[in-house]
Structure formats: C-alpha cells, structure tokens
Amino acid sequence: YIAISMIENHEGEDCDNAMRIFGMSSHPTVIKVALNYLLKNEEIPLENIAQNGLASVEPAVRILGVKALKRFTSEKKMDDLFKMFADVSYQVRRAARSLLFEYSKINEFKDPILKKCRELLLSKNWREVEQAMLLLVSLEDKQAATQFVKLLRHDRPEIKVTAAWGLRKFGVYTTLPAIRDELVRMFELTPEVHAKYTKAEKDARKLKAAQIILFIGELKLPFPFPQDQLKGLIRAPIFGNETRAAAIWTLGELNAGKQPKDIVDALISRVADTKGENPEDVRIRRMAAVSLGKMKSKKAIPTLREYYLEGAPNYSTAAWACGWALEQITGEKVVPIKDKKEPWSDWFLKPISKF
C-alpha cells in the first residue's frame, strides 16, 4: 500500500504499468487505489482488472469494477452486470442497474436486456427480482405488467412495494381489476391479523396500499371502485399517514368538481384538527385541503381561509395548501410566499455587535 500511495498522484507509462499490476492485487485497498487511478485514463485496457474488482470483498471496489465495465459493451459484459443484481450491497446493485440502463440505449442491446430482466422476475433471489423490476420500469416495458401483478403477493416486502409502484408507473388499465381486488383484500384484514405482522411487513402493506391507491387516482378513467374503503382511511391510523394521504388525494381526483357531503365534512375536520394532544399529521391536512380545492367545495371556504391566514407570515405546507384550495374555489390569488426566518441562537460565531 505504501508503494501504490507513492505513485497514485503521478502520471506516465511506468505509473500506468505499475497500476495495472496493483489492480490485480487481492487486497481491496490496493485494488481501489489502482482502479481509481486507471479509470481516469480511458485508453488503458481494464478487462481483467474490472473482473478482479467485481470479485472483491469490498463493496466500494465492486462498484469501481462495475464502472470499469462501462468501457466494454458486449453481451458477455451484460451478463457480468446482471450477476451483480444478486450482490448483498444495494449500492453495487444500483451501479450495475444504472450501467445496464446506459447499455439499453444501444439498439442491439435493448431487447436482450429486456429479455433477461423478464426472466429474472421469476428468480428465487429477491434482490435480482427487485433490480429487474426497477430496470423494467425505467425502460417502460409495459409487457411486464402482468407479472408485476403476481409479484404483489411475493414473500419479500421490498418486492410487494416495488410491484405496486411499478404498476402505478406503467399505468396499464387492464391491470386495474386485479389491483383493485388486491386492495380490497388488504382492507379485509382485521386489526388482529395486522398486529401479527413484523414492522417491515406492516410498513410494506402501507406503502403498497398507497401506491395502488395513487394508481387509481392517477388513471382518471371511469372504473367502478368502492370508495367506502378510501373514505374509511381518512381517519383510520392503522394504514399509516402515507396511505391516508394517498387515499385523500385519490378521493379528490375521483370527485373533482363534486361535493359529496360525507367526504367534504370529513376533510374539513382533518384540516381543522390542529389542537389537542394528538393533532392531525401535516401530510393529511395538506392533502385534505388540496382535495377540497379539487372538489371546489364552497362549504370549506371558512375553514380554508382560517388556516391559510393562521399560517402567516411563514406559511406551513398545510397553510399553503389551504391557500391553493381557496384559489381553485374562489379564484383569489394566493399571496406570494415570504422568506421564512428561523431563529438560530447559541452559535459559536456571533455578530460583533452582540458583545
């Protein structure tokens, strides 16, 4: 390591040759320094050194190995990258996926990449499945949507959430019946069953439900969906605030221009819930105000005006949402935002006037 440290800041053919030798070392620190040096010179061949980096026990070195593969575009190198989808380090998996995305921009490689990703959706290794899903969504491969529906019930929470997110990004209308059924099934689970889940499983259920609900709202197409479950989420804490916020936003989309009394009253109560020991979460208040604006509810004007003005002069996001809603309903322009001033005391550097 002392030897490589002495030459890493130098240049020349001798240094290049020495670094190629160091790049084949078995010591992670040495390989890391060598690869960082060699990657600066695009003319130096790195194939064997890249393979050595990919085999390292150190994730940072494996990432450099992935970067070194950028100089080689072949199906063999693509296979090497796909193998990194199973890496225990998320950073390494992400680096491999990002490079494959770049490879996909070359016409001759896009179809083989899509084909391999579709195959990996059936893998028993959840990390491979997750990365394949993320790449397929990035490549907008809507043909994979049917398989994504099946993955909504995968054993791993990461896969369930990614599947729901992917289906939302695909926006394939024909998958909506199956997605609707999955959401209804989730709603049917009792609190007793929910309590038996691990924290990871509970979090996954909340995020999965949120993505499905947002998908329903984003489609903006006529589709029979029981809104009672969504109405129940306005106050139901069991699904978490992200899911509740998604439900409130979707109710605003599904009822845009309408003013169903039960929904309007429930949303007004959420905007106004700022007192007591457990005031409403700001995400819920913000989305409630936005949906009231979409529904153009005149009944909500007094409440929206009260909590918009209460936010002055340093408006909270909920207060600004109330202002936006007022603009949608009444046409009143929202007052331009002012700089938010935050007091900062007890800093070790103070203006001299303070002394």
Contacts in CASP RR format, 6 or more apart in sequence:
PFRMAT RR
TARGET T0000
AUTHOR 0000-0000-0000
METHOD contacts of the structure
MODEL  1
YIAISMIENHEGEDCDNAMRIFGMSSHPTVIKVALNYLLKNEEIPLENIA
QNGLASVEPAVRILGVKALKRFTSEKKMDDLFKMFADVSYQVRRAARSLL
FEYSKINEFKDPILKKCRELLLSKNWREVEQAMLLLVSLEDKQAATQFVK
LLRHDRPEIKVTAAWGLRKFGVYTTLPAIRDELVRMFELTPEVHAKYTKA
EKDARKLKAAQIILFIGELKLPFPFPQDQLKGLIRAPIFGNETRAAAIWT
LGELNAGKQPKDIVDALISRVADTKGENPEDVRIRRMAAVSLGKMKSKKA
IPTLREYYLEGAPNYSTAAWACGWALEQITGEKVVPIKDKKEPWSDWFLK
PISKF
1 27 0 8 1.000
1 29 0 8 1.000
1 30 0 8 1.000
1 33 0 8 1.000
3 22 0 8 1.000
4 18 0 8 1.000
4 19 0 8 1.000
4 22 0 8 1.000
4 30 0 8 1.000
4 33 0 8 1.000
4 34 0 8 1.000
5 33 0 8 1.000
7 15 0 8 1.000
7 18 0 8 1.000
7 19 0 8 1.000
8 19 0 8 1.000
8 33 0 8 1.000
8 36 0 8 1.000
8 37 0 8 1.000
15 37 0 8 1.000
16 38 0 8 1.000
16 41 0 8 1.000
16 44 0 8 1.000
19 34 0 8 1.000
19 37 0 8 1.000
19 38 0 8 1.000
20 34 0 8 1.000
20 38 0 8 1.000
20 44 0 8 1.000
20 49 0 8 1.000
22 30 0 8 1.000
22 31 0 8 1.000
22 33 0 8 1.000
22 34 0 8 1.000
23 30 0 8 1.000
23 31 0 8 1.000
23 34 0 8 1.000
23 35 0 8 1.000
23 38 0 8 1.000
23 49 0 8 1.000
23 52 0 8 1.000
23 53 0 8 1.000
24 48 0 8 1.000
24 49 0 8 1.000
24 52 0 8 1.000
25 31 0 8 1.000
25 34 0 8 1.000
25 52 0 8 1.000
28 56 0 8 1.000
28 57 0 8 1.000
28 58 0 8 1.000
28 60 0 8 1.000
28 61 0 8 1.000
29 58 0 8 1.000
31 49 0 8 1.000
31 52 0 8 1.000
31 53 0 8 1.000
31 56 0 8 1.000
31 58 0 8 1.000
31 61 0 8 1.000
31 64 0 8 1.000
32 58 0 8 1.000
32 60 0 8 1.000
32 61 0 8 1.000
32 64 0 8 1.000
34 49 0 8 1.000
35 46 0 8 1.000
35 49 0 8 1.000
35 53 0 8 1.000
35 61 0 8 1.000
35 64 0 8 1.000
35 65 0 8 1.000
35 67 0 8 1.000
35 68 0 8 1.000
36 64 0 8 1.000
38 44 0 8 1.000
38 46 0 8 1.000
38 49 0 8 1.000
38 68 0 8 1.000
39 46 0 8 1.000
39 64 0 8 1.000
39 67 0 8 1.000
39 68 0 8 1.000
42 71 0 8 1.000
46 68 0 8 1.000
46 71 0 8 1.000
47 72 0 8 1.000
49 65 0 8 1.000
49 68 0 8 1.000
50 65 0 8 1.000
50 68 0 8 1.000
50 69 0 8 1.000
50 71 0 8 1.000
50 72 0 8 1.000
51 80 0 8 1.000
53 61 0 8 1.000
53 62 0 8 1.000
53 64 0 8 1.000
53 65 0 8 1.000
53 68 0 8 1.000
54 62 0 8 1.000
54 65 0 8 1.000
54 66 0 8 1.000
54 69 0 8 1.000
54 80 0 8 1.000
54 84 0 8 1.000
56 62 0 8 1.000
56 65 0 8 1.000
59 87 0 8 1.000
59 89 0 8 1.000
59 91 0 8 1.000
59 92 0 8 1.000
62 84 0 8 1.000
62 87 0 8 1.000
62 89 0 8 1.000
62 92 0 8 1.000
63 89 0 8 1.000
63 91 0 8 1.000
63 92 0 8 1.000
63 95 0 8 1.000
66 81 0 8 1.000
66 84 0 8 1.000
66 92 0 8 1.000
66 95 0 8 1.000
66 96 0 8 1.000
66 99 0 8 1.000
67 95 0 8 1.000
67 99 0 8 1.000
69 77 0 8 1.000
69 80 0 8 1.000
69 81 0 8 1.000
69 99 0 8 1.000
70 99 0 8 1.000
70 102 0 8 1.000
73 103 0 8 1.000
73 106 0 8 1.000
73 109 0 8 1.000
75 109 0 8 1.000
75 112 0 8 1.000
78 100 0 8 1.000
78 103 0 8 1.000
78 109 0 8 1.000
78 112 0 8 1.000
78 113 0 8 1.000
78 116 0 8 1.000
81 96 0 8 1.000
81 99 0 8 1.000
81 100 0 8 1.000
81 103 0 8 1.000
82 96 0 8 1.000
82 100 0 8 1.000
82 116 0 8 1.000
82 120 0 8 1.000
82 128 0 8 1.000
84 92 0 8 1.000
84 93 0 8 1.000
84 95 0 8 1.000
84 96 0 8 1.000
85 93 0 8 1.000
85 96 0 8 1.000
85 97 0 8 1.000
85 120 0 8 1.000
85 125 0 8 1.000
85 127 0 8 1.000
85 128 0 8 1.000
85 131 0 8 1.000
85 132 0 8 1.000
86 93 0 8 1.000
86 125 0 8 1.000
86 127 0 8 1.000
86 128 0 8 1.000
87 93 0 8 1.000
87 96 0 8 1.000
87 127 0 8 1.000
88 127 0 8 1.000
93 127 0 8 1.000
93 130 0 8 1.000
93 131 0 8 1.000
94 131 0 8 1.000
96 131 0 8 1.000
97 131 0 8 1.000
97 134 0 8 1.000
97 135 0 8 1.000
100 113 0 8 1.000
100 135 0 8 1.000
101 135 0 8 1.000
101 138 0 8 1.000
101 139 0 8 1.000
103 109 0 8 1.000
103 113 0 8 1.000
104 110 0 8 1.000
104 113 0 8 1.000
104 114 0 8 1.000
104 139 0 8 1.000
110 139 0 8 1.000
113 135 0 8 1.000
113 139 0 8 1.000
114 136 0 8 1.000
114 139 0 8 1.000
114 141 0 8 1.000
116 132 0 8 1.000
117 132 0 8 1.000
117 133 0 8 1.000
117 135 0 8 1.000
117 136 0 8 1.000
117 139 0 8 1.000
117 141 0 8 1.000
117 144 0 8 1.000
118 132 0 8 1.000
118 136 0 8 1.000
118 141 0 8 1.000
118 143 0 8 1.000
118 144 0 8 1.000
118 147 0 8 1.000
120 128 0 8 1.000
120 129 0 8 1.000
120 131 0 8 1.000
120 132 0 8 1.000
121 129 0 8 1.000
121 132 0 8 1.000
121 133 0 8 1.000
121 136 0 8 1.000
121 144 0 8 1.000
121 147 0 8 1.000
121 151 0 8 1.000
123 129 0 8 1.000
123 132 0 8 1.000
126 154 0 8 1.000
126 155 0 8 1.000
126 156 0 8 1.000
126 158 0 8 1.000
126 159 0 8 1.000
129 151 0 8 1.000
129 154 0 8 1.000
129 156 0 8 1.000
129 159 0 8 1.000
130 156 0 8 1.000
130 158 0 8 1.000
130 159 0 8 1.000
130 162 0 8 1.000
133 144 0 8 1.000
133 148 0 8 1.000
133 151 0 8 1.000
133 159 0 8 1.000
133 162 0 8 1.000
133 163 0 8 1.000
133 166 0 8 1.000
134 162 0 8 1.000
136 144 0 8 1.000
137 165 0 8 1.000
137 166 0 8 1.000
137 169 0 8 1.000
137 170 0 8 1.000
140 170 0 8 1.000
142 170 0 8 1.000
142 171 0 8 1.000
142 172 0 8 1.000
144 170 0 8 1.000
145 167 0 8 1.000
145 170 0 8 1.000
145 171 0 8 1.000
145 172 0 8 1.000
145 174 0 8 1.000
145 175 0 8 1.000
146 175 0 8 1.000
148 163 0 8 1.000
148 166 0 8 1.000
148 167 0 8 1.000
148 170 0 8 1.000
148 175 0 8 1.000
149 163 0 8 1.000
149 167 0 8 1.000
149 175 0 8 1.000
149 178 0 8 1.000
149 179 0 8 1.000
149 182 0 8 1.000
151 159 0 8 1.000
151 160 0 8 1.000
151 162 0 8 1.000
151 163 0 8 1.000
152 160 0 8 1.000
152 163 0 8 1.000
152 164 0 8 1.000
152 167 0 8 1.000
152 179 0 8 1.000
152 182 0 8 1.000
152 208 0 8 1.000
153 160 0 8 1.000
153 182 0 8 1.000
154 160 0 8 1.000
154 163 0 8 1.000
157 200 0 8 1.000
157 201 0 8 1.000
157 203 0 8 1.000
157 204 0 8 1.000
158 204 0 8 1.000
160 204 0 8 1.000
160 205 0 8 1.000
160 208 0 8 1.000
161 204 0 8 1.000
161 207 0 8 1.000
161 208 0 8 1.000
161 211 0 8 1.000
163 208 0 8 1.000
164 179 0 8 1.000
164 207 0 8 1.000
164 208 0 8 1.000
164 209 0 8 1.000
164 211 0 8 1.000
164 212 0 8 1.000
164 215 0 8 1.000
165 211 0 8 1.000
166 211 0 8 1.000
167 175 0 8 1.000
167 179 0 8 1.000
167 211 0 8 1.000
167 212 0 8 1.000
167 215 0 8 1.000
168 211 0 8 1.000
168 212 0 8 1.000
168 214 0 8 1.000
168 215 0 8 1.000
168 218 0 8 1.000
171 215 0 8 1.000
171 218 0 8 1.000
171 219 0 8 1.000
173 219 0 8 1.000
173 221 0 8 1.000
173 223 0 8 1.000
176 215 0 8 1.000
176 216 0 8 1.000
176 219 0 8 1.000
176 223 0 8 1.000
179 212 0 8 1.000
179 215 0 8 1.000
179 216 0 8 1.000
180 216 0 8 1.000
180 223 0 8 1.000
180 225 0 8 1.000
182 212 0 8 1.000
183 209 0 8 1.000
183 212 0 8 1.000
183 213 0 8 1.000
183 216 0 8 1.000
183 229 0 8 1.000
184 226 0 8 1.000
184 229 0 8 1.000
186 205 0 8 1.000
186 208 0 8 1.000
186 209 0 8 1.000
187 229 0 8 1.000
191 238 0 8 1.000
194 202 0 8 1.000
194 205 0 8 1.000
194 238 0 8 1.000
197 205 0 8 1.000
205 239 0 8 1.000
206 239 0 8 1.000
206 240 0 8 1.000
206 242 0 8 1.000
206 243 0 8 1.000
207 242 0 8 1.000
207 243 0 8 1.000
209 239 0 8 1.000
209 243 0 8 1.000
209 246 0 8 1.000
210 242 0 8 1.000
210 243 0 8 1.000
210 245 0 8 1.000
210 246 0 8 1.000
211 246 0 8 1.000
213 230 0 8 1.000
213 243 0 8 1.000
213 246 0 8 1.000
213 247 0 8 1.000
213 250 0 8 1.000
214 246 0 8 1.000
214 249 0 8 1.000
214 250 0 8 1.000
216 223 0 8 1.000
216 225 0 8 1.000
216 250 0 8 1.000
216 254 0 8 1.000
217 249 0 8 1.000
217 250 0 8 1.000
217 253 0 8 1.000
217 254 0 8 1.000
218 253 0 8 1.000
220 253 0 8 1.000
225 254 0 8 1.000
227 251 0 8 1.000
227 254 0 8 1.000
230 247 0 8 1.000
230 250 0 8 1.000
230 251 0 8 1.000
230 254 0 8 1.000
231 251 0 8 1.000
231 262 0 8 1.000
231 263 0 8 1.000
231 266 0 8 1.000
232 247 0 8 1.000
233 239 0 8 1.000
233 243 0 8 1.000
233 244 0 8 1.000
233 247 0 8 1.000
233 248 0 8 1.000
234 244 0 8 1.000
234 247 0 8 1.000
234 248 0 8 1.000
234 251 0 8 1.000
234 263 0 8 1.000
234 266 0 8 1.000
234 267 0 8 1.000
234 270 0 8 1.000
234 288 0 8 1.000
235 266 0 8 1.000
235 270 0 8 1.000
236 244 0 8 1.000
237 244 0 8 1.000
239 247 0 8 1.000
241 281 0 8 1.000
241 283 0 8 1.000
241 284 0 8 1.000
242 283 0 8 1.000
244 281 0 8 1.000
244 283 0 8 1.000
244 284 0 8 1.000
245 283 0 8 1.000
245 284 0 8 1.000
245 286 0 8 1.000
245 287 0 8 1.000
248 267 0 8 1.000
248 270 0 8 1.000
248 284 0 8 1.000
248 287 0 8 1.000
248 288 0 8 1.000
248 291 0 8 1.000
249 287 0 8 1.000
249 290 0 8 1.000
249 291 0 8 1.000
251 263 0 8 1.000
251 267 0 8 1.000
251 291 0 8 1.000
252 263 0 8 1.000
252 290 0 8 1.000
252 291 0 8 1.000
252 294 0 8 1.000
252 295 0 8 1.000
253 294 0 8 1.000
255 263 0 8 1.000
255 291 0 8 1.000
255 294 0 8 1.000
255 295 0 8 1.000
256 294 0 8 1.000
256 295 0 8 1.000
257 294 0 8 1.000
257 295 0 8 1.000
257 296 0 8 1.000
258 295 0 8 1.000
259 295 0 8 1.000
259 296 0 8 1.000
259 297 0 8 1.000
259 298 0 8 1.000
259 299 0 8 1.000
260 295 0 8 1.000
263 291 0 8 1.000
263 295 0 8 1.000
264 292 0 8 1.000
264 295 0 8 1.000
264 297 0 8 1.000
264 299 0 8 1.000
264 300 0 8 1.000
267 288 0 8 1.000
267 289 0 8 1.000
267 291 0 8 1.000
267 292 0 8 1.000
267 297 0 8 1.000
267 300 0 8 1.000
268 288 0 8 1.000
268 292 0 8 1.000
268 297 0 8 1.000
268 299 0 8 1.000
268 300 0 8 1.000
268 303 0 8 1.000
270 280 0 8 1.000
270 284 0 8 1.000
270 285 0 8 1.000
270 288 0 8 1.000
271 285 0 8 1.000
271 288 0 8 1.000
271 289 0 8 1.000
271 292 0 8 1.000
271 300 0 8 1.000
271 303 0 8 1.000
271 304 0 8 1.000
271 307 0 8 1.000
271 318 0 8 1.000
271 322 0 8 1.000
272 303 0 8 1.000
272 306 0 8 1.000
272 307 0 8 1.000
273 279 0 8 1.000
273 280 0 8 1.000
273 285 0 8 1.000
274 280 0 8 1.000
274 285 0 8 1.000
274 307 0 8 1.000
282 316 0 8 1.000
282 317 0 8 1.000
282 318 0 8 1.000
285 307 0 8 1.000
285 318 0 8 1.000
285 321 0 8 1.000
286 317 0 8 1.000
286 318 0 8 1.000
286 321 0 8 1.000
287 321 0 8 1.000
289 304 0 8 1.000
289 307 0 8 1.000
289 318 0 8 1.000
289 321 0 8 1.000
289 322 0 8 1.000
289 323 0 8 1.000
289 324 0 8 1.000
289 325 0 8 1.000
290 321 0 8 1.000
290 324 0 8 1.000
290 325 0 8 1.000
292 300 0 8 1.000
292 304 0 8 1.000
292 325 0 8 1.000
292 329 0 8 1.000
293 300 0 8 1.000
293 304 0 8 1.000
293 324 0 8 1.000
293 325 0 8 1.000
293 326 0 8 1.000
293 328 0 8 1.000
293 329 0 8 1.000
294 328 0 8 1.000
296 328 0 8 1.000
296 329 0 8 1.000
297 329 0 8 1.000
298 329 0 8 1.000
300 325 0 8 1.000
300 329 0 8 1.000
301 326 0 8 1.000
301 329 0 8 1.000
301 330 0 8 1.000
304 322 0 8 1.000
304 323 0 8 1.000
304 325 0 8 1.000
304 326 0 8 1.000
304 329 0 8 1.000
305 322 0 8 1.000
305 326 0 8 1.000
307 318 0 8 1.000
307 319 0 8 1.000
307 322 0 8 1.000
308 315 0 8 1.000
308 319 0 8 1.000
308 320 0 8 1.000
308 322 0 8 1.000
308 323 0 8 1.000
308 326 0 8 1.000
310 319 0 8 1.000
311 319 0 8 1.000
312 319 0 8 1.000
313 338 0 8 1.000
314 338 0 8 1.000
314 340 0 8 1.000
314 341 0 8 1.000
315 337 0 8 1.000
315 338 0 8 1.000
320 334 0 8 1.000
320 337 0 8 1.000
323 334 0 8 1.000
324 334 0 8 1.000
326 332 0 8 1.000
326 334 0 8 1.000
327 333 0 8 1.000
327 334 0 8 1.000
END
